[in-house]
Amino acid sequence: MSRFVRLSVLVALVLALLAGACGDDDGGNTVASNSNTETTEANGPGGTADDDGEDGDKDQNDGDEPAGNVVELKNLGFDPDEITISAGETVTWVWKENVLHNVKSKDGDELDSGNHDSGEYEHSFEEPGTYEYVCTLHAGMDGVVEVE
Protein backbone atom coordinates (compact mmCIF):
# COMPACT_ATOMS: atom_id res chain seq x y z
CA MET A 1 0.00 0.00 0.00
CA SER A 2 1.43 3.38 -0.93
CA ARG A 3 2.33 5.93 1.67
CA PHE A 4 -0.37 8.30 0.37
CA VAL A 5 -3.09 5.67 0.68
CA ARG A 6 -2.00 4.74 4.22
CA LEU A 7 -1.98 8.40 5.21
CA SER A 8 -5.43 8.94 3.64
CA VAL A 9 -6.87 5.98 5.52
CA LEU A 10 -5.35 7.20 8.77
CA VAL A 11 -6.77 10.71 8.30
CA ALA A 12 -10.22 9.29 7.48
CA LEU A 13 -10.18 7.16 10.63
CA VAL A 14 -9.13 10.08 12.81
CA LEU A 15 -11.84 12.30 11.31
CA ALA A 16 -14.47 9.60 11.87
CA LEU A 17 -13.42 9.25 15.50
CA LEU A 18 -13.47 13.01 16.01
CA ALA A 19 -16.89 13.32 14.37
CA GLY A 20 -18.28 10.69 16.73
CA ALA A 21 -16.84 12.49 19.75
CA CYS A 22 -18.29 15.90 18.83
CA GLY A 23 -21.78 17.09 19.74
CA ASP A 24 -23.96 18.49 22.49
CA ASP A 25 -24.11 17.11 26.02
CA ASP A 26 -27.51 15.61 25.23
CA GLY A 27 -26.28 14.21 21.89
CA GLY A 28 -28.79 16.20 19.83
CA ASN A 29 -28.47 18.79 17.14
CA THR A 30 -31.25 20.91 15.71
CA VAL A 31 -30.92 23.13 12.68
CA ALA A 32 -33.53 25.86 12.24
CA SER A 33 -35.27 26.30 8.92
CA ASN A 34 -35.62 29.58 7.09
CA SER A 35 -38.23 28.37 4.60
CA ASN A 36 -41.86 27.46 5.09
CA THR A 37 -41.54 24.63 2.55
CA GLU A 38 -38.63 22.99 4.31
CA THR A 39 -38.28 21.25 7.63
CA THR A 40 -34.74 20.69 8.77
CA GLU A 41 -34.08 18.32 11.65
CA ALA A 42 -30.98 16.47 12.62
CA ASN A 43 -31.63 15.09 16.05
CA GLY A 44 -29.37 12.65 17.80
CA PRO A 45 -30.33 10.10 20.43
CA GLY A 46 -31.79 12.77 22.72
CA GLY A 47 -34.39 14.09 20.28
CA THR A 48 -36.79 16.67 21.66
CA ALA A 49 -39.81 16.12 23.87
CA ASP A 50 -43.35 17.35 23.30
CA ASP A 51 -45.37 18.96 26.09
CA ASP A 52 -46.65 15.52 27.12
CA GLY A 53 -43.08 14.24 27.53
CA GLU A 54 -43.22 11.96 24.50
CA ASP A 55 -40.42 11.97 21.97
CA GLY A 56 -41.89 13.90 19.03
CA ASP A 57 -38.99 13.56 16.60
CA LYS A 58 -38.18 10.66 14.37
CA ASP A 59 -34.53 9.70 14.50
CA GLN A 60 -32.48 6.67 13.66
CA ASN A 61 -32.38 5.43 17.23
CA ASP A 62 -36.04 5.30 18.32
CA GLY A 63 -37.29 2.75 15.79
CA ASP A 64 -39.70 5.15 14.04
CA GLU A 65 -39.06 5.30 10.33
CA PRO A 66 -40.42 8.23 8.30
CA ALA A 67 -43.13 7.30 5.82
CA GLY A 68 -42.91 8.08 2.13
CA ASN A 69 -39.85 9.08 0.15
CA VAL A 70 -36.79 8.14 2.20
CA VAL A 71 -33.11 8.31 1.28
CA GLU A 72 -30.71 6.68 3.74
CA LEU A 73 -27.16 7.92 4.29
CA LYS A 74 -25.15 4.75 4.82
CA ASN A 75 -22.01 3.00 3.57
CA LEU A 76 -20.70 6.43 2.53
CA GLY A 77 -23.52 6.79 0.01
CA PHE A 78 -27.15 7.76 -0.53
CA ASP A 79 -29.59 4.83 -0.79
CA PRO A 80 -31.26 5.13 -3.20
CA ASP A 81 -29.06 7.60 -5.03
CA GLU A 82 -31.93 8.52 -7.39
CA ILE A 83 -35.56 9.05 -6.40
CA THR A 84 -38.58 10.24 -8.40
CA ILE A 85 -41.43 12.07 -6.68
CA SER A 86 -44.40 14.27 -7.58
CA ALA A 87 -44.34 18.04 -7.11
CA GLY A 88 -45.38 18.94 -3.57
CA GLU A 89 -43.98 15.77 -2.01
CA THR A 90 -41.29 15.62 0.66
CA VAL A 91 -38.05 13.64 0.71
CA THR A 92 -36.55 12.61 4.05
CA TRP A 93 -32.84 11.86 4.32
CA VAL A 94 -32.07 9.59 7.30
CA TRP A 95 -28.58 9.18 8.77
CA LYS A 96 -28.00 5.41 9.21
CA GLU A 97 -24.33 5.44 10.16
CA ASN A 98 -22.51 7.41 12.80
CA VAL A 99 -20.47 9.32 10.22
CA LEU A 100 -20.56 13.05 9.59
CA HIS A 101 -22.52 13.78 6.37
CA ASN A 102 -24.51 16.57 4.77
CA VAL A 103 -27.06 17.00 1.99
CA LYS A 104 -26.17 20.00 -0.19
CA SER A 105 -27.43 21.10 -3.61
CA LYS A 106 -24.87 20.62 -6.33
CA ASP A 107 -25.89 23.94 -7.89
CA GLY A 108 -27.60 26.62 -5.85
CA ASP A 109 -28.90 26.52 -2.31
CA GLU A 110 -32.14 24.50 -2.55
CA LEU A 111 -30.80 21.84 -0.16
CA ASP A 112 -28.53 22.40 2.82
CA SER A 113 -28.82 20.08 5.81
CA GLY A 114 -25.68 21.20 7.58
CA ASN A 115 -23.18 18.62 8.86
CA HIS A 116 -24.61 15.87 11.11
CA ASP A 117 -23.82 12.30 12.13
CA SER A 118 -27.37 11.27 13.04
CA GLY A 119 -31.01 12.26 12.65
CA GLU A 120 -32.91 13.25 9.56
CA TYR A 121 -33.41 16.11 7.11
CA GLU A 122 -36.63 16.80 5.18
CA HIS A 123 -37.30 18.97 2.17
CA SER A 124 -40.52 19.55 0.19
CA PHE A 125 -40.11 19.96 -3.56
CA GLU A 126 -42.79 22.25 -4.99
CA GLU A 127 -41.49 22.71 -8.55
CA PRO A 128 -40.88 19.97 -11.15
CA GLY A 129 -37.27 19.53 -12.16
CA THR A 130 -34.06 17.65 -11.53
CA TYR A 131 -32.37 18.37 -8.21
CA GLU A 132 -28.80 17.09 -7.90
CA TYR A 133 -27.19 16.95 -4.47
CA VAL A 134 -23.97 15.80 -2.80
CA CYS A 135 -22.36 15.20 0.54
CA THR A 136 -19.59 17.79 0.37
CA LEU A 137 -17.58 15.79 2.93
CA HIS A 138 -17.24 12.63 0.79
CA ALA A 139 -16.19 12.65 -2.86
CA GLY A 140 -18.44 10.51 -5.03
CA MET A 141 -21.38 10.69 -2.61
CA ASP A 142 -24.11 12.20 -4.76
CA GLY A 143 -27.78 11.78 -5.58
CA VAL A 144 -30.69 13.06 -7.64
CA VAL A 145 -34.30 13.91 -6.86
CA GLU A 146 -36.45 13.94 -9.99
CA VAL A 147 -39.66 15.93 -9.42
CA GLU A 148 -42.46 15.31 -11.92
N, C-alpha and C positions, 0 to 999 in steps of 0.2 A: 504494500500500500504506500502511495507516495506521501511525502511529508505534508503536502498541501491538503490532501484528503484527510489524513490523521488530524491535522490541526482544525479543519472544518468540522469534523465529527466532534472533537473535543469542545469547540466553541458552541456547537448546537446543543450538546449535553449540558454545558454550564448555563446557557440561556434558558433551557427547559427547566432546570432546577431553580434558577432565580425566578422565573415566571411563576412557578408553583409556590414559592415562598412569599411572593408579594401579595398584597391585598389588605382589606380592612380587618379589624379585630373580629368582626362578626362573619367574615368571609364573603360578604356581599358587595356587589357593585351595582349602582343604578345610574343610567345615563338619561338625562332629561331630553325630551323631544322638543323641537321647535316647529313642528308641522302638525296640523290637525289631521293629516292623512297617514301619519306614521306613529307607531308606538315603538319605543326603543327600550328594551329591558335586557339587562345582563345581570341576573341575580345568581349569586353563588348559593351555597348550602343554607345560608341563613334566610334567604328570601325576605319578604316583608309580610307583616300580619295585618289582616283586616281588623275592623273594630271588634268583631266577635272573637278575635284571637286565632282564627283559622288562617292558614297559609294561603294567601290569595294569588300567589305567583306560580307559574309553571316553570320548573327548572329541571335540569337533568337528574337531580338527586331525589325528587319526591315521588317518582313513578308516574306522574301525570304527563302524558304526551299531548302536544297541541294537535288539534284536529285540522284536517285540510292539507294545504300545500306546505310540506316540510322539507327542508334541506338540512342534512346533518353535517357538522364539521367533525370529521374523524379521519384517521389514517393520513393526516396532512393533505386532505382533500375535501371537496364538497360532494355530498352524496344525496341526490343525483347532482351531476354537474350541469345539467340542463333541465329546465322545467317549463311547461307551458300552462298558462292560466288565462282566465277571462279578465277583461278590464273590470276593475273594482274589487278584485280578489286580493287576499293578503298572502304573503309568503312568510313563513317563520323559519329562521335559521336557528338550529339547536346545537350548542357545543356538546360533543359527546366524548371528548378527550380533554384531559387537563393540560392543554397546551394553549399558549397565547395565540389567538387568531383575531382577525377582523373581517368585516364585509364592507368593501369600499367600491364604489362605481369606478369602472375603468376610465370612463370619460365623464366629467362633470361631478356633481355632488348629490345625485339622487339617493345613493346609499352610503351610509357612514355609521357603522355600529360602534366605532371606537374599539380599542384593544381589550379583549376579555379572555379568560380561560375557562369560563363556565357560563351557564344561563342560556338566554335566547334573545333574538332580535327579530322584530316584525316590521314589515313594510307593506303598505297597500299600494297597488299599482292602478292608477286611475286611467291612464292613457295607453292605448295599444302601442306596441313597439318592441324592440329588442333591447334588453338591458343587460350589459355585460358587467361583471364584477370580479374582484380578485380579493385575496388576502394579501395585503402588501407586505406581510412578514415572511411569506413563503413563496418563493419563485415557483411558477407552474401551478399554483393553486388558484384556479379560476372557474367561473361558472356563468351561465346565461339564464335569464328569465325572459321567456317569450310571452308577450301579452297580446292576446287576440281581441 
